[in-house]
Amino acid sequence: MNKYELIETMAHQTKTSKTDTERWLNAFIDTVTTNMKKTDGVKIVGFGTWKTAKRKARVGRNPQTGQEIKIPARTVPVFRPGTELKNYILSNKK
């Protein structure tokens, strides 16, 4: 499902216009992004948590040449699913 299909589905379920639904979705994405950048993160109990994690610098290998390369430390986005979401997916419900 892409963003357009998500907006269409949400608009249908909530009986609102696609324009309003897109505004709400964009506001949600902006809020999550802003809070992740501040390293606060966003937690929705039962659904999941968006946050950032720090990866240490490490040594890797170029797969084509086998030469060692230095991979710098970086901060990456992380999503951890909540218990209810995990249980729903594991129960094979559609």
C-alpha positions as CSV (number, residue, x, y, z in Angstrom):
1,M,0.0,0.0,0.0
2,N,1.4,3.4,-0.9
3,K,0.6,6.8,0.6
4,Y,-2.2,7.5,-1.9
5,E,-3.9,4.2,-1.2
6,L,-3.6,4.7,2.5
7,I,-5.2,8.1,2.3
8,E,-8.0,6.7,0.2
9,T,-8.6,3.9,2.6
10,M,-8.5,6.1,5.7
11,A,-10.9,8.7,4.0
12,H,-13.4,5.9,3.2
13,Q,-13.2,4.5,6.8
14,T,-13.6,7.9,8.5
15,K,-16.1,9.3,5.9
16,T,-13.9,12.4,5.5
17,S,-12.5,14.0,2.4
18,K,-9.2,12.8,0.9
19,T,-7.8,16.4,1.3
20,D,-8.6,16.4,5.1
21,T,-7.2,12.9,5.5
22,E,-4.0,13.8,3.7
23,R,-3.6,16.8,6.0
24,W,-4.0,14.6,9.0
25,L,-1.6,12.0,7.7
26,N,1.0,14.6,6.8
27,A,0.7,16.2,10.3
28,F,1.2,12.8,11.9
29,I,4.3,12.1,9.7
30,D,5.7,15.6,10.5
31,T,5.1,15.1,14.2
32,V,6.8,11.7,14.3
33,T,9.7,13.0,12.2
34,T,10.2,16.1,14.3
35,N,10.2,14.1,17.6
36,M,12.5,11.5,16.2
37,K,15.0,14.2,15.2
38,K,14.9,15.6,18.7
39,T,15.4,12.0,19.9
40,D,12.2,12.1,21.9
41,G,10.4,9.5,19.7
42,V,6.7,8.7,19.6
43,K,5.0,5.8,21.4
44,I,1.5,4.6,20.6
45,V,0.7,1.9,23.2
46,G,-0.2,-1.4,21.5
47,F,0.9,-0.2,18.1
48,G,4.5,0.7,18.3
49,T,7.3,3.1,19.0
50,W,9.3,5.3,16.6
51,K,12.7,6.4,17.9
52,T,16.3,6.8,16.9
53,A,19.3,4.5,17.7
54,K,23.0,5.1,17.5
55,R,25.1,2.7,15.6
56,K,28.8,2.5,16.5
57,A,31.6,3.0,14.0
58,R,32.8,-0.4,12.6
59,V,34.9,-2.0,10.0
60,G,33.2,-3.6,7.0
61,R,34.3,-5.2,3.7
62,N,33.8,-4.2,0.2
63,P,32.0,-7.3,-1.3
64,Q,33.6,-6.8,-4.7
65,T,37.2,-6.4,-3.6
66,G,37.3,-7.8,-0.1
67,Q,39.0,-4.6,1.0
68,E,38.3,-3.4,4.5
69,I,36.4,-0.1,4.8
70,K,35.6,2.1,7.8
71,I,31.9,2.6,8.3
72,P,31.3,5.8,10.4
73,A,29.0,6.0,13.5
74,R,25.5,7.2,12.7
75,T,22.0,7.7,14.0
76,V,19.3,5.7,12.4
77,P,15.5,5.6,12.6
78,V,13.9,2.6,14.3
79,F,10.3,1.3,14.6
80,R,9.5,-1.3,17.2
81,P,6.0,-2.9,17.0
82,G,3.9,-3.0,20.1
83,T,2.5,-6.2,21.6
84,E,-1.0,-5.9,20.1
85,L,0.4,-5.4,16.6
86,K,2.8,-8.3,17.0
87,N,0.0,-10.6,18.3
88,Y,-2.3,-9.5,15.4
89,I,0.3,-10.3,12.8
90,L,1.3,-13.6,14.4
91,S,-2.4,-14.7,14.6
92,N,-2.6,-14.6,10.7
93,K,-5.8,-12.6,10.8
94,K,-6.6,-10.6,7.6
